[in-house]
Amino acid sequence: MARTTSPSSGNRNHTRGTAGSGLFSSGSWLMNIFTVVLRTLFWPLRRMTDLLLPAGEYDGLSPAVTEKASQQFVQYLKATLNNNNNGNNSSNLASDAFSTMGFGALQQETTTTQSLILVYLHSPIHRQATKLCQKIFNSSMLEYLDQNKDHIGGIRAIGASIHTSQGASLSFQLAASSFPCIALLQPPPSSTASNATSNNRNNPFKLVFKAEGPALQQMTSSQLFNLISATCQKHQMTVQEREARRLQQEQEAELRRQQDEEYQETLRLDQERARQKQEEKERQEQLQREIEEAEQKKIQEEQDRLERARALIRPEPSQGKSGTTRIRFQLPSGQKLERRFECDETIGALKAFLILHFAEEAAAQGGGDDLYIVKNISLSTNFPRKTYEDDSKSLEECDLVPQAVLMCQDLDA
């Protein structure tokens, strides 16, 4: 029921406020001086009005004043029902069925609970006010209001005299032309209490039933009760359907969330497996590269070793040439090998000759990783026992001229 301002009017006001940024803008010092002058001139008139027409107990729309207006109606209703000899039961029902809070607070509460608001406006000076109040709010009506006030989608009742500010305000908002007036207001859809105030302002309560004056007087108690209960039942069905849709949407949203989480988890696991697989592939490739590099290095080292050995060997001198010696090698396999060398060649040249011999012998057998090749060689004589370790000494220095027999040992065996 709150009055709203249309966007177009708000835009016009905003436009005027912007256009008026000159002489009378809100921040202008001239406007401030003008406001002070007006307040000074009208202050005596305002004080005189307050003295001649003081504010009454029920004037204003503050929470405290509106609560007093609601409490006044409850007291009036209890007294009316007691005068009708209905006993204390109806009087107690009146206290339970009607709210004693202000209309604004009741709006916020019913927006949260999605309850209808039953508004009853009356004039206590009306000649049939008491009779009509007793007829409308009989025990059946009060019991119904009391039983449904705390239900989701139920009904809350509030009453006020039109001679109070709250009653006059409600009369204006309901466009009531005669009294008593009874109306049912439907709250706007709302899911949380935090947005109740903004909903009341932006999405006001909807008038779903109103009866007033002669039309209300001509209704019987049962007719009015049936109309109100039918309206409330229809509203409850709407609220239940809305709640069912909300729960379904929440369940669907939760299901989508769980599916998204499962999908994300599956995706994460797939990515983790793919990462591990890629890492394993890279590790195997790195290992293979290392093996190939080691193999290449081994081959290169062997080639370098053989090249160094070739560089130390001179061509075999011809038989009968002076300055030569004949060396017979006793190999680890028992094989005997003989070759002529120049006397100034070194022990290293003898070892280089044997290294090339063993390499050529392995190549002749087809090579292969499982074929053993003698690489580290030691040369010695049996009689006398002597080992030749200095590769730089010449054969002549080692007394291996003009001939000698050398035992070849495999140092890696």
C-alpha positions in Angstrom: 0.0 0.0 0.0 3.0 2.3 0.1 2.9 5.0 -2.5 5.7 4.7 -5.1 7.3 7.3 -7.4 7.4 6.5 -11.1 10.8 6.4 -12.8 9.8 9.2 -15.1 8.9 11.5 -12.3 12.1 10.7 -10.6 14.0 11.5 -13.8 12.2 14.8 -14.1 13.0 15.7 -10.5 16.6 14.7 -11.2 16.7 16.9 -14.3 15.3 19.9 -12.5 17.8 19.4 -9.7 20.6 19.4 -12.2 19.3 22.3 -14.2 18.9 24.3 -11.0 22.5 24.2 -10.1 22.7 28.0 -10.4 21.1 30.5 -8.1 18.9 28.0 -6.1 21.0 24.8 -6.2 21.1 22.7 -3.0 24.8 23.6 -2.5 24.3 27.3 -3.1 25.0 29.6 -0.2 22.2 31.9 -1.4 19.7 29.0 -1.0 20.9 28.3 2.5 20.4 32.0 3.5 16.9 31.9 1.9 16.0 28.8 4.0 17.2 30.4 7.2 15.2 33.5 6.5 12.0 31.5 5.9 12.4 29.4 9.0 12.9 32.6 11.0 9.8 34.3 9.6 7.5 31.2 10.0 8.8 30.1 13.4 6.3 32.2 15.5 3.4 30.9 13.3 4.6 27.3 13.9 4.9 27.8 17.6 1.4 29.4 17.8 -0.1 26.4 15.8 1.5 24.0 18.2 0.0 25.9 21.2 -3.5 26.3 19.7 -3.7 22.8 18.1 -1.4 20.5 20.2 -0.7 17.0 18.8 -3.0 14.3 20.2 -2.2 10.9 21.6 -2.9 9.2 18.3 -1.5 11.8 15.9 1.4 10.9 13.7 2.6 7.7 12.1 5.6 6.8 14.3 5.8 3.2 15.4 4.9 4.1 19.0 1.7 6.1 17.9 0.5 3.4 15.5 1.0 0.7 18.1 -1.2 2.8 20.5 -3.9 3.0 17.8 -3.9 -0.8 17.3 -4.0 -1.4 21.1 -6.9 1.1 21.4 -8.9 -0.9 18.9 -8.2 -4.2 20.7 -9.4 -2.6 24.0 -12.5 -1.3 22.2 -13.2 -4.7 20.7 -12.8 -6.5 24.0 -15.2 -4.1 25.7 -17.7 -4.4 22.9 -17.7 -8.2 23.1 -18.0 -8.2 26.9 -21.0 -5.9 26.6 -22.6 -8.5 24.3 -22.5 -11.0 27.2 -20.3 -13.4 25.2 -18.1 -14.0 28.3 -14.4 -13.8 28.7 -13.7 -16.3 25.9 -14.6 -13.9 23.1 -12.7 -11.1 24.9 -9.6 -13.3 25.1 -10.0 -14.3 21.5 -10.0 -10.6 20.5 -6.6 -10.1 22.2 -5.2 -13.2 20.4 -6.7 -12.6 17.0 -5.8 -8.9 16.5 -2.3 -7.5 16.3 -1.2 -4.7 18.6 1.7 -3.6 16.5 1.6 -0.7 14.0 0.6 -1.3 10.4 4.1 -0.7 9.1 5.7 -3.3 11.4 2.8 -5.7 10.5 3.6 -5.2 6.8 7.2 -6.2 7.3 6.2 -9.3 9.3 3.6 -10.5 6.9 5.9 -10.0 3.9 8.2 -12.5 5.5 5.4 -15.0 6.5 3.4 -14.3 3.3 0.2 -13.8 5.4 -2.8 -11.8 4.4 -3.6 -8.6 6.4 -7.2 -8.1 7.4 -7.8 -4.4 8.0 -10.9 -3.2 9.8 -11.6 0.5 9.9 -14.5 1.9 11.8 -15.8 5.1 13.4 -16.6 4.7 17.1 -19.2 7.5 16.9 -21.2 5.6 14.2 -24.6 4.8 15.7 -24.3 1.1 14.7 -20.5 0.7 15.2 -20.9 -1.6 18.3 -23.6 -3.7 16.7 -21.6 -4.2 13.5 -18.4 -5.0 15.3 -20.2 -7.6 17.4 -21.8 -9.1 14.2 -18.6 -9.2 12.2 -16.2 -10.5 14.9 -18.2 -13.3 16.4 -16.6 -16.3 18.0 -16.2 -18.2 14.7 -14.4 -15.3 13.0 -12.1 -14.7 16.0 -11.3 -18.4 16.3 -10.5 -18.5 12.6 -8.2 -15.4 12.8 -6.5 -16.8 15.9 -5.9 -20.3 14.4 -4.4 -18.9 11.1 -2.4 -16.0 12.3 0.9 -18.0 12.8 0.6 -20.1 9.6 2.7 -19.5 6.5 0.2 -17.9 4.1 -2.2 -17.3 7.0 -4.0 -14.1 8.0 -3.2 -11.3 10.4 -5.8 -8.8 11.6 -5.4 -5.2 12.5 -8.1 -2.6 13.4 -8.1 1.1 13.8 -10.4 4.0 14.4 -10.6 6.4 11.5 -10.1 9.2 14.1 -6.5 8.1 14.6 -3.7 9.0 12.2 -3.2 5.3 11.4 -6.9 4.8 10.6 -7.0 7.9 8.5 -3.9 6.9 6.6 -5.3 3.4 5.9 -8.6 4.9 4.9 -6.9 7.1 2.3 -4.8 4.2 1.0 -7.8 1.9 0.7 -9.9 4.6 -0.8 -12.6 3.9 1.7 -15.7 6.0 1.2 -18.0 4.7 3.9 -17.5 2.9 7.2 -17.1 0.4 8.6 -14.7 -1.0 6.0 -13.0 -4.4 6.0 -10.3 -5.3 3.5 -7.8 -8.1 2.8 -4.3 -7.2 1.6 -2.0 -9.6 -0.1 1.7 -9.2 0.5 4.2 -9.1 -2.4 6.3 -12.3 -3.0 9.3 -12.2 -0.8 11.8 -14.9 0.2 13.8 -13.2 3.0 13.1 -10.7 5.7 16.0 -8.5 4.8 14.3 -7.3 1.6 10.8 -6.9 3.2 11.1 -3.1 3.5 12.3 -2.6 -0.1 9.5 -4.9 -1.3 6.9 -2.9 0.6 8.2 0.2 -1.1 8.8 -1.2 -4.6 6.1 -3.8 -4.8 3.1 -2.7 -2.6 0.4 -4.9 -1.0 -2.4 -5.9 -3.3 -6.0 -5.3 -2.4 -7.9 -8.7 -2.9 -11.1 -8.0 -1.0 -13.0 -5.0 0.3 -16.4 -4.4 1.7 -17.6 -1.2 3.2 -20.6 0.8 4.4 -24.1 -0.5 3.5 -22.8 -3.4 1.5 -20.9 -4.7 4.5 -23.9 -4.1 6.8 -26.2 -6.1 4.5 -23.9 -9.2 4.7 -24.6 -11.9 7.2 -21.8 -13.1 9.5 -21.6 -16.4 7.6 -21.5 -14.7 4.2 -18.6 -12.5 5.3 -16.8 -15.4 7.0 -17.1 -17.6 3.9 -15.8 -14.8 1.7 -12.8 -14.2 4.0 -12.0 -17.9 4.5 -12.3 -18.6 0.8 -10.0 -15.7 0.0 -7.5 -17.0 2.6 -7.7 -20.5 1.3 -7.0 -19.4 -2.2 -4.1 -17.3 -1.0 -2.7 -20.3 1.0 -2.9 -22.4 -2.2 -1.0 -19.7 -4.1 1.7 -19.5 -1.3 2.0 -23.3 -1.2 2.4 -23.5 -5.0 4.9 -20.7 -4.9 6.8 -22.4 -2.0 6.7 -25.7 -3.9 8.1 -24.0 -7.0 10.8 -22.4 -4.8 11.7 -25.7 -3.3 11.8 -27.3 -6.7 14.0 -24.6 -8.0 16.3 -24.9 -5.0 16.5 -28.7 -5.5 17.2 -28.2 -9.2 19.8 -25.6 -8.3 21.4 -28.0 -5.7 21.3 -30.8 -8.2 23.0 -28.6 -10.8 25.6 -27.5 -8.2 26.3 -31.2 -7.3 26.5 -32.1 -11.0 28.9 -29.2 -11.6 31.0 -30.2 -8.7 31.1 -33.8 -9.9 31.9 -32.6 -13.4 34.7 -30.4 -12.1 36.0 -33.2 -9.9 36.0 -35.6 -12.9 37.6 -33.0 -15.0 40.2 -32.4 -12.4 40.9 -36.1 -12.1 41.2 -36.4 -15.9 43.5 -33.5 -16.0 45.6 -35.0 -13.2 45.8 -38.3 -15.0 46.7 -36.6 -18.2 49.3 -34.6 -16.4 50.8 -37.7 -14.8 50.7 -39.5 -18.1 52.4 -36.6 -19.8 55.0 -36.5 -17.0 55.6 -40.2 -17.3 56.0 -39.9 -21.1 58.4 -37.0 -20.6 60.3 -39.0 -18.0 60.5 -42.0 -20.3 61.6 -39.7 -23.2 64.2 -38.1 -20.9 65.4 -41.5 -19.8 65.6 -42.7 -23.4 67.5 -39.5 -24.3 69.9 -40.1 -21.5 70.4 -43.7 -22.5 71.0 -42.7 -26.1 73.3 -39.9 -25.0 75.2 -42.3 -22.8 75.4 -44.8 -25.7 76.6 -42.1 -28.0 79.1 -41.0 -25.5 80.3 -44.5 -25.0 80.7 -45.0 -28.8 82.4 -41.7 -29.1 84.8 -42.5 -26.3 85.6 -45.8 -27.9 86.2 -44.1 -31.2 88.4 -41.6 -29.5 90.3 -44.4 -27.7 90.9 -46.2 -31.0 91.9 -43.0 -32.7 94.4 -42.3 -30.0 95.7 -45.8 -30.4 96.1 -45.5 -34.1 98.0 -42.3 -33.7 100.6 -44.1 -31.6 101.2 -46.9 -34.0 103.7 -46.7 -36.9 103.6 -48.9 -39.9 105.2 -52.3 -39.3 108.9 -52.2 -40.5 110.0 -54.6 -43.1 111.8 -57.8 -42.1 115.6 -57.4 -41.9 115.4 -53.6 -41.4 118.0 -52.4 -38.9 116.8 -50.7 -35.7 113.8 -53.1 -35.3 112.7 -55.7 -32.7 110.3 -58.6 -32.9 107.8 -58.8 -30.1 105.7 -61.9 -29.4 102.6 -61.3 -27.3 101.0 -64.0 -25.2 97.3 -63.0 -25.1 94.9 -63.7 -22.2 93.1 -66.2 -24.4 96.3 -68.2 -24.9 96.6 -67.0 -28.4 100.1 -65.8 -29.6 100.6 -62.7 -31.7 103.8 -61.5 -33.2 104.8 -58.1 -34.8 107.9 -56.1 -35.6 108.4 -52.6 -34.1 111.0 -50.0 -34.4 113.4 -49.8 -31.4 112.5 -46.2 -30.5 108.7 -47.0 -30.3 107.2 -46.9 -26.8 105.5 -49.3 -24.5 102.3 -47.2 -25.2 102.6 -48.1 -28.9 102.7 -51.9 -27.9 99.5 -51.4 -25.8 97.9 -49.4 -28.7 98.7 -52.2 -31.1 96.9 -54.7 -28.8 94.0 -52.4 -28.3 93.4 -52.2 -32.0 93.9 -55.9 -32.3 91.2 -56.7 -29.8 88.8 -54.1 -31.3 89.3 -55.6 -34.8 88.9 -59.1 -33.5 85.5 -58.1 -31.8 84.4 -56.4 -35.1 85.2 -59.5 -37.0 83.0 -61.5 -34.6 80.0 -59.1 -35.3 80.3 -56.7 -32.4 77.4 -56.4 -30.0 76.9 -55.1 -26.5 77.4 -58.6 -24.9 80.9 -59.1 -26.6 83.7 -58.6 -24.2 86.7 -56.5 -25.4 90.0 -56.2 -23.6 90.7 -52.5 -23.0 93.0 -52.1 -20.1 96.3 -54.0 -20.7 99.3 -54.7 -18.6 102.6 -56.0 -20.2 105.2 -58.1 -18.4 108.0 -60.6 -18.9 108.3 -64.0 -17.1 112.1 -64.4 -16.9 113.0 -62.1 -15.4 109.7 -61.0 -14.0 109.2 -57.4 -14.9 106.1 -55.3 -15.6 106.2 -52.3 -17.9 103.9 -49.6 -16.6 105.6 -46.5 -18.0 104.0 -46.1 -21.5 106.5 -43.4 -22.4 109.6 -45.5 -22.3 111.0 -46.9 -25.5 111.5 -50.5 -26.3 115.2 -50.1 -26.4 115.1 -48.5 -22.9 113.1 -51.5 -21.6 115.7 -54.0 -23.1 113.1 -55.5 -25.5 115.5 -55.4 -28.4 116.1 -57.3 -30.7 113.3 -59.6 -29.6 111.1 -60.3 -26.6 108.2 -62.2 -25.3 105.5 -60.2 -23.4 102.7 -61.6 -21.3 99.5 -59.6 -21.8 97.1 -59.4 -18.8 93.6 -58.0 -18.8 93.4 -55.6 -15.9 89.6 -55.5 -16.0 89.3 -59.3 -15.7 
